[in-house]
Amino acid sequence: MGLLGKKKKPEWVRVASVDDFHRSTMVKVGKHEYALYKLDDGFFCTQNSCSHEYSPLSEGIVMGDEVFCEKHGSRFNIKSGRVVNLPATEDIKTFDVKLEGSDIFIFVPPA
């Protein structure tokens, strides 16, 4: 809850620049960590923690549209968040991404 008991509104937050971006990276907004990916057809964002054992997906291996969690080998589709390979059984959250010039923004839900 924000000031005077009002919920914080969702907002677009600048998290990175195209110019200094690699294949994947962790970005932080407030207390929340997100994994940001550069794929052949654009930029995508997911929660940073694996739904199996909370390892950072931004440190995982990106192949095609999938990210592999290095801890136990769970795989997720970066675009949809769907589990592709066990041991994870729960999908991960995805977040909208937009570009304005060379700035990368993610749509952050209310806290």
N, C-alpha and C positions, 0 to 999 in steps of 0.2 A: 504494500500500500504506500502511496506517495503522500505528499503533504495534504493534510486535512482529510485523510482517509480515502483519497481518490486513487484508483488504480492507475499505474503508469501506462501510457499508451504505447503500442508497438511503434517502432521507428526504424528508419534506415540509418545505419551507422557505418562511417568510413573505417575500413579495417586494414587496407593495404593499397599499394600502388602496383599497377601492371609492370612498371619498369624494374622493380626490384623483387619480382615474384618468381619462385621456382615451381616445381611440380606440386608440392604440398607444403603447408605450413600451419602452425597453430596461431590463432588470433584470439585475443581475450577482450571481452566487453563486460565491464563490471567484474563480477565473480565467475562468469561463465566462459568456458573455453570452447572454441569452435575449430574444426578442421576445414581449411580452405584448399581447394584443389584446382589446378589448371589442367583441363582436358583438351583434346583436339578441337572440340566444338564449344568451348567457353569455360567459365569459372563456375564452381559448384561449392556448396558448403554443407557440412554435416556436424552433428555433435562430435566432440573430439574423443569421447571415451567409447571404447568397445562395449557393447551391451552384454558381453559374456563375462569379462573380468576387468573392465574399466581401464584397459591399456590405451595410451594415446594413439588414435588413428592417424594423426598428422605425421607420426613417425613410421607408419606402415608402408608397405610396398604398393604403389599404384601401377596397375596393369590394365590398360583399356579403360573401361568404366568402373573398375572394381578396386577396392582397397583391401589389402590383406593385413590383418592384425598380426603383428610379429610374435605376440605372446603364445597363442595356441592355434593360429592359422585360420581363424574365422575370416570369412570374406563377406563384403557388403557391396551392393550396387551403389555407387556414389550418387547417382541421379535420383534414385527412388528411396534409398535407405534400406532396401530389402536385404534380408540375409540370403546369401548365395551358398554358403558352406558352413557346416557345423564346426565347432561346438556351439556357436551362438545360435539362439533360437528366437531372439527378439530383434526386430528391426531397429535401426537407428533413426533419429530425427534428421530431417533435411531443412534447409533454410534458403529462402530466395536470395539471389545475388543480382546486382545490377552494376553496370559500368557507367561512369560519367567522366568522359575524357580518359585519363589514365588511372582514375581512382576506383577502387573496388569497394562496394557497399554490401552489407548483408542486412536483411530484414530481421530485427530482433523482436521477439515476442515480449509482452509485458512481464516484468519480474514478479 
